[in-house]
Amino acid sequence: MDKKIVLFTTIGKLSDEAKIHVNDSFTSWKEFGFDVVVFGEDFHDTLCDRFGFILDTDYEKSEFNIPLVRGLFEKALTYKGYDLYCYLNSDIIFKTNPKPYLNQIKFKNFMAVGQRLDVWNYPNITKSEVHNPGGIDYFFFTPEFREWSDMPDFSIARGRFDHWLMGVSLESGHPIVDLTEVFLPIHPEPEKRITAKWWDLYAEGNSKLAYQIYRNAIWFSKARKHGQTDMTPFVMTQDGLVERKHIPQNEFGKQFTYDIRI
């Protein structure tokens, strides 16, 4: 039986470049038949109506009016009746459908993640490169996978929350599956990428953004939870699910070991 899946994402004020990326990501999600919840603002109603997506404007934010990741996860789970929930960044474009692979996963509770394909000068792509296993842009998970109330106050789009999510998930005792071999969504690289080096942002006078990135980094460092896609116990292949043979240590020297078997 096909799993019933809802995607959830968040968007802010979109630049002309971001409008192109989000239009194509939203189009791809709709074409593959996903239900979608967009955490945004009232001015996103026209965009969401065009795609038939749910617009939710009532969710937890920081004092800078930036969505908190915890709030998105907790609010998404109030939309009942789904077998899988998926947080993903708003500019992730599905070129293929992950549903056939997700339907093959028979564990009662699990998470599925994967890497992305970075592309430059989208849509006239001049270069492409698979992103490293530390950059995680989508998380499929079952509703009872774990509680998310213990998540620190990570602001969205300010770094490190994806590493924390993977770290605590790998410690959950539930299976985690890497979809990278069979599902590689596209991520258009922005023309101007903002540095994650908060000290450089401070030096440039962008103290507010620097502080937001710094605070996420502090939350992450205090928690000491880190994970990547190449640390999952299972890998989905064209022939089905297999156990990963080599798992590297995480950033804090932790070696994940698993008792779960296929």
Secondary structure in CASP SS format (residue, H / E / C, confidence):
PFRMAT SS
TARGET T0000
AUTHOR 0000-0000-0000
METHOD secondary structure of the structure
MODEL  1
M C 1.00
D C 1.00
K C 1.00
K C 1.00
I E 1.00
V E 1.00
L E 1.00
F E 1.00
T E 1.00
T E 1.00
I C 1.00
G C 1.00
K C 1.00
L C 1.00
S C 1.00
D H 1.00
E H 1.00
A H 1.00
K H 1.00
I H 1.00
H H 1.00
V H 1.00
N H 1.00
D H 1.00
S H 1.00
F H 1.00
T H 1.00
S H 1.00
W H 1.00
K H 1.00
E H 1.00
F C 1.00
G C 1.00
F C 1.00
D E 1.00
V E 1.00
V E 1.00
V E 1.00
F E 1.00
G C 1.00
E C 1.00
D H 1.00
F H 1.00
H H 1.00
D H 1.00
T H 1.00
L H 1.00
C H 1.00
D H 1.00
R H 1.00
F H 1.00
G C 1.00
F C 1.00
I E 1.00
L E 1.00
D E 1.00
T C 1.00
D C 1.00
Y C 1.00
E C 1.00
K E 1.00
S C 1.00
E C 1.00
F C 1.00
N C 1.00
I C 1.00
P E 1.00
L E 1.00
V H 1.00
R H 1.00
G H 1.00
L H 1.00
F H 1.00
E H 1.00
K H 1.00
A H 1.00
L C 1.00
T C 1.00
Y C 1.00
K C 1.00
G C 1.00
Y C 1.00
D C 1.00
L E 1.00
Y E 1.00
C E 1.00
Y E 1.00
L E 1.00
N C 1.00
S C 1.00
D C 1.00
I C 1.00
I E 1.00
F C 1.00
K C 1.00
T C 1.00
N C 1.00
P C 1.00
K H 1.00
P H 1.00
Y H 1.00
L H 1.00
N H 1.00
Q H 1.00
I C 1.00
K C 1.00
F C 1.00
K C 1.00
N C 1.00
F C 1.00
M E 1.00
A E 1.00
V E 1.00
G C 1.00
Q C 1.00
R C 1.00
L E 1.00
D E 1.00
V E 1.00
W E 1.00
N C 1.00
Y C 1.00
P C 1.00
N C 1.00
I C 1.00
T C 1.00
K E 1.00
S E 1.00
E E 1.00
V E 1.00
H C 1.00
N C 1.00
P C 1.00
G C 1.00
G C 1.00
I C 1.00
D C 1.00
Y E 1.00
F E 1.00
F E 1.00
F E 1.00
T C 1.00
P C 1.00
E C 1.00
F C 1.00
R C 1.00
E C 1.00
W C 1.00
S C 1.00
D C 1.00
M C 1.00
P C 1.00
D C 1.00
F C 1.00
S E 1.00
I C 1.00
A C 1.00
R C 1.00
G C 1.00
R C 1.00
F H 1.00
D H 1.00
H H 1.00
W H 1.00
L H 1.00
M H 1.00
G H 1.00
V H 1.00
S H 1.00
L H 1.00
E C 1.00
S C 1.00
G C 1.00
H C 1.00
P C 1.00
I E 1.00
V E 1.00
D E 1.00
L C 1.00
T C 1.00
E C 1.00
V C 1.00
F C 1.00
L C 1.00
P C 1.00
I E 1.00
H E 1.00
P E 1.00
E C 1.00
P C 1.00
E C 1.00
K C 1.00
R C 1.00
I C 1.00
T C 1.00
A C 1.00
K C 1.00
W H 1.00
W H 1.00
D H 1.00
L H 1.00
Y H 1.00
A H 1.00
E C 1.00
G C 1.00
N C 1.00
S H 1.00
K H 1.00
L H 1.00
A H 1.00
Y H 1.00
Q H 1.00
I H 1.00
Y H 1.00
R H 1.00
N H 1.00
A H 1.00
I H 1.00
W H 1.00
F H 1.00
S H 1.00
K H 1.00
A H 1.00
R C 1.00
K C 1.00
H C 1.00
G C 1.00
Q C 1.00
T H 1.00
D H 1.00
M H 1.00
T C 1.00
P C 1.00
F E 1.00
V E 1.00
M E 1.00
T E 1.00
Q C 1.00
D C 1.00
G E 1.00
L E 1.00
V E 1.00
E E 1.00
R C 1.00
K C 1.00
H C 1.00
I C 1.00
P C 1.00
Q C 1.00
N C 1.00
E C 1.00
F C 1.00
G C 1.00
K C 1.00
Q C 1.00
F C 1.00
T C 1.00
Y C 1.00
D C 1.00
I C 1.00
R C 1.00
I C 1.00
END
